[in-house]
Amino acid sequence: MIPIRDANPGISRPVITWLIIVAAAFVFFFVQPHGERAALEFDVHHAAIPCELSSARLLDQGDLSGCSPIPRPPPLYPDKNLWGSVFVSMFLHATPWHLIGNLWVLWIFGNNVEDAFGKPGYVLFYLTSGVAATAAFVASNPSALTPLIGASGAIAGVMGAYLVLYPRARVVSVFPILFFLPIALPASIFLVFWFVGQFFVGATGIAWQAHVGGFLFGVAVATLMRPTLLRRVRRGRIAARR
């Protein structure tokens, strides 16, 4: 399913969502190199790598043939910020389509979740969703040497929160199998369908564990905070009518 829009007007300007979109686009077009070799070197230098995070050390020469249990200093990139790479990864993307797909989904679901959490709370929630998504991927692939890049884990957290907070909101989607016929579905159906689908995309190279981890984190946080978040939404809607 490809989401087109949701029938759930926002209350305030989604400034944080806009800033995340602009930041990710800026990094992709003006910071990341786009030659295959240069891009890989950049990602290894700056992005989160499971082998590094699970061993709490930077990659070295001994890891080039596989994640080594024995460190052999010096590191390949001694100036790399190991834990900061988790946050850097959330703003890196592999291709224009990877970037557009992630930011389009954030555009659809982010504004309403931002309304619920408030600006500072939404920043914290978005970043911690990304951390949870990375942790889920590292736990599943502790020896992996492939850099983990993309905002999809954090955005999956946003989608999980949306499911809890706005399950009846309509999401207009198209199904390629139905010749792109638009269909309005409750968010609960769309998002559960999306979540289940993550378990079937592993062969495509997608970091589905990160998606699952981020989504479940978003569901858990929004469930625990649901009364508070919905009160903020109700107050915002009342204020917007005045």
C-alpha positions in Angstrom: 0.0 0.0 0.0 1.2 3.5 -0.8 -0.2 6.2 1.4 -1.4 9.4 -0.3 -2.7 11.5 2.6 -4.7 11.2 5.8 -8.1 12.8 6.5 -6.9 14.2 9.9 -6.2 17.9 9.8 -3.4 19.2 12.0 -4.0 21.7 14.8 -0.8 23.7 14.6 2.0 24.2 12.1 4.1 21.1 12.2 7.4 23.0 12.5 9.4 20.1 13.9 8.2 17.8 11.1 9.1 20.4 8.6 12.6 20.9 10.1 13.3 17.1 10.1 12.3 16.9 6.4 14.5 19.9 5.5 17.4 18.6 7.5 17.3 15.1 5.9 16.9 16.6 2.4 19.8 19.0 3.1 22.1 16.2 4.3 21.3 14.0 1.3 21.8 16.7 -1.4 24.6 18.8 0.1 26.5 16.7 2.6 26.4 13.0 1.5 28.6 12.1 -1.5 26.8 10.1 -4.2 29.5 8.1 -5.9 29.2 4.4 -4.8 32.6 4.1 -3.3 32.6 7.6 -1.7 29.1 7.0 -0.3 30.1 3.7 1.3 33.2 5.3 2.9 31.1 8.2 4.2 28.5 5.8 5.7 31.2 3.7 7.4 32.8 6.9 8.7 29.6 8.4 10.1 26.7 6.0 10.3 25.7 3.5 13.0 27.2 0.0 12.4 25.9 -2.9 14.5 29.4 -4.4 15.1 30.6 -1.1 16.5 27.6 -0.6 18.8 27.4 -4.2 20.1 31.1 -4.2 20.9 31.2 -0.5 22.0 34.3 0.1 19.9 35.1 1.5 16.5 35.9 -0.7 13.5 39.5 -1.6 12.9 41.5 -3.5 10.3 40.6 -6.8 12.0 36.9 -6.2 11.2 37.3 -5.9 7.5 36.9 -9.7 7.0 34.1 -9.9 9.7 33.2 -8.5 13.0 36.2 -9.5 15.1 36.0 -10.2 18.9 39.6 -9.1 19.2 40.3 -5.4 18.7 43.3 -4.5 16.6 43.9 -0.8 16.9 44.0 1.8 15.5 40.4 2.3 14.4 39.7 2.9 10.7 38.1 6.2 11.6 39.4 7.3 15.0 37.5 10.6 14.9 34.1 8.9 14.5 31.6 9.5 17.3 30.5 6.0 18.1 27.2 6.8 20.0 26.6 10.0 18.0 26.5 7.8 14.9 23.1 6.5 16.0 21.6 10.0 15.6 23.6 10.8 12.4 22.1 7.7 10.8 18.6 9.0 11.1 19.4 11.8 8.7 21.2 9.7 6.0 19.6 8.1 3.0 20.8 5.8 0.3 18.9 7.0 -2.7 16.5 9.8 -3.7 13.6 7.3 -3.6 14.7 6.2 -0.1 14.6 9.8 1.0 11.3 10.6 -0.7 9.6 7.5 0.6 10.6 8.2 4.2 9.9 11.9 4.2 6.5 11.4 2.5 5.3 9.1 5.2 6.6 11.5 7.9 4.7 14.3 6.1 1.5 12.3 6.3 1.7 11.1 9.9 4.1 13.4 11.6 1.9 16.6 12.0 -0.8 14.9 14.1 1.7 13.1 16.3 3.6 16.4 16.8 0.3 18.0 17.9 -0.1 15.3 20.5 3.4 15.4 22.0 4.0 19.1 21.6 7.2 20.5 20.0 9.8 19.6 22.6 8.2 16.3 23.4 7.9 15.4 19.7 11.7 16.0 19.2 12.5 13.7 22.1 10.0 11.1 21.0 11.3 11.1 17.4 14.9 10.7 18.4 14.3 8.0 21.0 12.2 6.1 18.5 15.2 6.2 16.2 17.4 4.9 19.0 15.0 2.1 19.8 14.8 1.1 16.2 18.6 1.0 16.0 18.8 -1.0 19.2 16.4 -3.5 17.8 18.4 -3.9 14.6 21.7 -4.2 16.5 20.2 -6.8 18.8 19.1 -8.9 15.8 22.4 -8.4 13.9 25.1 -7.7 16.4 28.0 -8.7 14.0 26.7 -6.9 10.9 29.2 -4.5 9.2 26.6 -2.8 7.0 25.9 0.8 8.0 22.3 1.4 9.2 21.0 4.5 7.5 17.6 6.1 7.0 14.9 7.8 9.0 12.5 4.9 8.7 13.1 3.5 12.2 12.2 6.8 13.8 9.3 7.3 11.4 8.0 3.8 12.3 7.8 5.1 15.9 5.7 8.0 14.7 3.4 5.6 12.8 3.1 3.4 16.0 2.0 6.4 18.0 -0.4 7.5 15.3 -2.0 4.0 15.5 -2.7 4.4 19.2 -3.8 8.0 19.1 -5.8 8.2 15.8 -6.9 4.6 14.9 -10.1 5.8 13.2 -8.5 8.5 11.1 -8.8 7.7 7.4 -5.7 7.1 5.3 -6.1 7.4 1.6 -3.9 4.8 -0.1 -3.4 3.2 -3.5 -2.8 -0.5 -4.2 -0.6 -1.2 -7.2 -2.3 -4.5 -7.5 -5.7 -2.7 -8.0 -4.2 -0.4 -10.7 -3.6 2.4 -8.2 -7.2 2.8 -7.2 -7.4 5.2 -4.2 -9.0 3.6 -1.1 -9.7 5.3 2.2 -8.9 3.0 5.1 -9.0 3.5 8.9 -5.5 4.1 10.1 -5.7 1.0 12.3 -6.1 -1.2 9.2 -3.4 0.6 7.1 -0.8 0.6 9.9 -1.4 -2.9 11.1 -1.1 -4.1 7.5 2.1 -2.1 7.1 3.5 -3.6 10.4 2.8 -7.2 9.4 4.3 -6.5 6.0 7.7 -5.7 7.6 8.2 -9.4 8.4 8.1 -10.2 4.7 10.6 -7.7 3.3 13.8 -9.1 4.8 15.0 -10.5 1.5 15.0 -7.0 -0.1 17.7 -5.8 2.2 15.4 -3.5 4.2 16.3 -3.3 7.9 12.9 -4.6 8.9 14.0 -5.2 12.5 14.5 -1.5 12.9 11.0 -0.8 11.6 9.5 -3.3 13.9 11.4 -2.0 16.9 10.6 1.6 16.2 6.9 0.9 15.6 6.6 -1.1 18.8 8.4 1.6 20.8 6.0 4.2 19.4 3.0 2.0 20.3 4.3 1.5 23.8 5.1 5.2 24.5 1.8 6.4 23.1 -0.2 3.8 25.0 1.4 4.8 28.3 0.9 8.5 27.6 -2.4 8.2 25.7 -4.7 10.1 28.2 -2.2 13.0 28.5 -1.6 13.1 24.7 -5.3 13.1 23.8 -6.0 15.8 26.4 -3.4 18.0 24.6 -5.0 17.3 21.3 -8.5 18.1 22.6 -7.2 21.4 24.1 -5.6 22.3 20.9 -8.7 21.7 18.9 -10.8 23.8 21.2 -8.3 26.6 21.1 -8.2 26.4 17.3 -11.9 26.9 17.1 -11.8 30.2 19.1 
